[in-house]
Amino acid sequence: MITQEKLLKFLRAKPALNLSQIEKEANIPSKTLHKALSDQKDIPAKHLPVLEEAVRKYGYTDDLFDKAKVISIVNHKGGVGKTTTTINVGKALSLLGNKVLLVDMDSQGNLSQCFGVHVPNEQVIDALLGNAPLPMQEITAQLYLTPSDIRMAYRESELTNVIGADRRLSLKLEEVRDQFDYILIDCPPSLGICTTCSLVASNYCVVPIQPEASAYHGVESLFNRIAEVRTYINPMLTVKGIVFTMVHKNQSVHKSMMTHIRENYRNFHIYDSIIEVSTLIKQSQVAKEDLFSYSPKSSSWQQYHQLATEIMAL
C-alpha cells in the first residue's frame, strides 16, 4: 500500500500533474493534496487507497523509489560550477523530502570541505581500492556525504591499474542504492579514471555549462566520452540535461552563447532554471556552507531549488 511519504514524493516529482483532478478522481475533499504538499496537514490514512488507485494512472509504481537515481554532475572544464551545483541541488532535493547521498570524486575535496570535512579518516578512494564499504557521514537526517581529499590524487594511478577499475564505484554504490532516493556525484575537472568511474556508476548526468566560449570549447569531447561509456559499458547512461551556470543574463555575449548551445544541442534537455552570477554564491563558498544555510531567501538559492524540482520532474 502506498504511504503518504511515497505519494508526496511522487507528486513532487510530477509538478505538472493536476492535483484537483486527482482529488476529484479519488473522490476526496479538495485541497487535501495541496495542504499536504505545503506541510499544512497530513493526508488522512483513509484516503490513501483511493489516491493510490488514482496516481497509478499517472505512472506511479510500487518499485518507483526502491533504488536511488545516480546522477553525475560532470564537465571536464574546471570552474563552471559543478561542486556548487552538487551541493545546492543535493540540499534542495533533501529538503524536498528525498534522502540524498553526495559523493565527492574530486581530489580537491571542495564538496567535502563545504560540510566541514577537511581530512576524512575514510574516503572514496579507500573503498575503491579495498574491501571496505563506501564511508558515509551524516550531514542531516536526509543528507549524507562520501568524502575525499588530496589523497585521492596520490592514489588515482593505483585505481587506473587495478582490475575492473571503471566499475568499482558502481559496485560500491549498488550496495547502498536502496538506502537513498538520489545519489549525486561531484566529478573532477578531467576525463580521467575518476570521471569514467562516475559515469559508469550513473543512470544520468547533468552538465553545467558557463555560456562563454572558453567554457564551451571542448564540450564535444565530454559528450563523446559519455557516448563511449554508454556504448561500451553503461547503456543506461543518459544526459539528464544541460544547465547554464555563472550567467550574466543582461550580457549579449551570454545571451547569444546560450542561444547557440540550445541550437547545437537541441537533442538534449536544457533546463529552464538558469544559475546567475552572484556574490552570495562566492560568499557561501568562503563560508563553507550551502546556499540554504547561508541565505535561504536569496535568488541564488531559489534558482538551485527550482533546478532540483526540474531534475525530479524529468
N, C-alpha and C positions, 0 to 999 in steps of 0.2 A: 504493500500500500504506500502511496505517496505521502511524504512528510511535508510539513509546512516549509522546512528548510529547502528541500529539493524543489518544491513548487515555486518558491520565491526566486531561487537560483535560476530556474528555467525562465521565469518571466523577466528577470533582469537581463538574461542573455538574449531575449527576444523583445526588445523595446518597441518594435513596430506592431506587436500584437494589440488588438483592440480589447482592452480589459473589460469594457462594458459589454461587449459581445460575448465574451467568455462567461461573465456573470449571468448574462441572460440565458445562455445555453445550459448553464448549470442550475439555473433557477434559484439563485441565491441573492440576497439583498445587494443592491447597487452600492458601489464604493467599497465593498468588502476588500477587494484586491488592492485598490488604491491606498486604503488605510494601512494595510499590511506592508505594502512596499515602502511606505513612508514611516514605518515603525510606530504608527499611531495605535494600532490594535492588532492582536493576533487573529488568525483565521480560526473560527470555531471548528473543532475536530469533526463535527457532524457534516461540514461542507466538503471535507477533503475527498471522499469517494466520488462525488459528482463532479468536482473540479478535476480530479484525475481523468475521468472519462472525457471531459471536455478538452483538456490540454493534449491528450493523446492524438487528437485530430490535427494538432499543430506541430507535431514532431517530438513530443515527449516520449521517452522510453525508459524502462527500468534501469538499464545499464548506462544511461547517458552520462552520468557523473561518476562512474565506477573508477576510472583511471584519469590521472591528470593529463591535460593537454600540455605538451612540452614545446616551448617556443624559444628559439634563439633570437636574440637581438643582435644583429650582425651587420657589419660593414668593415672591410679591411682598411678603410681610411680612418685615421685617428681624429679625435676632436669633433665628431659630428653628433655627439650626444647619446651614444649607446648606453653608457653607465647611468646617466641621468634618466634616460627613458626606462631602463630596467628598474631602477629604484622607485620611481614615482608611479609607473604603471603597476608594478608589484604592490605598492602600498595601496593604490586605488582599488585594485582587484580584491585585496584583503578586506578593505572597508565595504566593498560591495557584497560581502558575505562569502567570499571564497577563501579556502585555505591555500596558501601560496608558499612555494619554495623558490628562493633566489640562489642561483649557482654562479659563483664567481670563477670564470675560466680565464681571467686576465691576470697575469702575474703582477701587474701594477697594484692590484688589490684595492682599487678605489671604491668598488661596491662594498667590500668588507669594511673598509675604513669609515664609510658613511654611517655604519651601525656600530661604530666603536670597537671593531675587531681589527687590531693592527698587527699582532703577531700571534696568529692562531696556533695552538698546540697541534691540532689535527686539521688537515685541509684536503682539498680535492685531489691534488697530485699523489698524496699518500695512499688514498683509496684506489686510485687508478693503477698504481704500481704495486699494490699489495692486496691482501685479502680482507682488509678492514672495510666495513660499510662506509658510505658517504657520511662525513660528520655533518650534523645539523644543529645549529644554535637557534634557540627560540628568541625572536625579537618581540613578537606579540603572540597572543593565542592563535592568531590566524596567519602569521608571517614568520617564516624560518629562513635561515641563511646557511649555505655551504660555502665557507670562506676560502680565500687564497692569499698568498703574499709572494714576495720576490723569490721564495724557494721554488716556486713553480718554474720560473725562468731557468734556474740552475739545473732542474731535473727534466726539463722538456725534452732534451736529447735522449734521455733514457726512455721516455714514453715513445718517441719516434721509432725506437729499435725493438720494442717488445712485440710479442706475437699478439695479433688482434688489437693493436693499438687504437684503431679508429672506432672499434665497437665497445671499448671498455666503459666509457661514460654511459652509453646506452644500457649496458647490462647493470651497472650500479643504480641508475635511475629506475630501471624496471623493478628493482627491489622495493622502492618506496612510492611508486606512482599511485598506488591505491590509497595512499595517505593524504593526497593533495588533489586540488582541483586544477591548479596551474603550476607549472614549473617554468620559470624564466631563466634563461642562460645568458649571462653577460659575456659576449665573445671578445677576444683580444683584437687589436687593430692589425691583423695579418691574415693570410690564408694558410697558415701552418697547421700543425697537427691538432692544436687545441681547438681551432675553429672547425676543422674537419670532424673531430670528435663530437663537437656540439651539434653540427648539422646532422650527423648520423643518428644522434640521440633524439632528434626533434621531430615532431609532427609538422611544425610550421616554423617559418622565420619571418621576422619583422625587420625591415631595412630602413633605418633612419638615414635621411639624405639632407645635407645642407644645400640649399639651392644656389650654389656658386660653382663656377667652372672647375676650381681646384678640387672641390669635394666630389663633383660629379664625374671628373675624369677617372677612368679606370673602373667605374662601377660595373661595366660589362663583364670584367674579369670575375667579379663576385657572382653575377648571375650565371656565368659559365660554370663556376665551381659548384653552385647549388644544383645546376642541371646534371653535372657529372655525379654528384653524390646521389641524386635521385635515380639516375640511370644504373649505376653500378652497385650501390649499397643500400639506399633507403628510398624505395619507390613511393613511400607515403609522404615524403617531404614536399611541402608546397609553400610558396611565398604567400604569407597571410596578408601582406600589404607593405606599402611604402609610406613612410611618414616624414613630412618635411619638418626639420628642426632648425633652430637658430635662425629664424626667419625675420627679416625686416620687411613687413608687409607693405610698407609705403615706398620701398626701393624698386625702381623699374627693373633693375637687373634681377632681383629676386623674383619679381612677378613673371618676367619673360622666361627665366630658367624653369620655374615651376610649370609654366605652360609647355615648355619644350619637353620636360620629363613626362608630363601627362600624355603628350602625344607619342613620344618614343616608347613608353611603357604602358600603353593603354590596355594591354592584356593582363596587367597586374592591377589588383585593387590599390587605390591610393586613398588614404584616409582623409575624411573631411577635416578632422582635427589637425590644426597647424600649431606647432610649438614655436612661439615667437622668442626672439632675443629678449632677455630680461636680466636686470642686475640682481633681482631676487634669486634667480637660479644660481648665479655665481655666489651670492651671499650664503645660500643654503649649502652649497658645496664647501665653502670655507668653514661653515658651522658644523659640517658633517651631519646634516640632517636631511630627511626627505622634505618636500615642499609642504606636505600637510602638517608636519610637526613645526615647520619653520614659519609658514604663512598660509594658513588654511583658507583665507578669504581672497588670496591673490588670483589674478587671471592666469598666471602660470600653472598653479595647482588645478584650476578649473579646466585648463586645456589638457593636462595629463589625465584628469579624471574622465573627461569626455573621450579621450583616446582609449582608455580602459573599457569604457562602455561599448565603444565601436568594436574593439577586439573581442569582447564577449559576444557581440551580436552576430559576428561572422561565423 
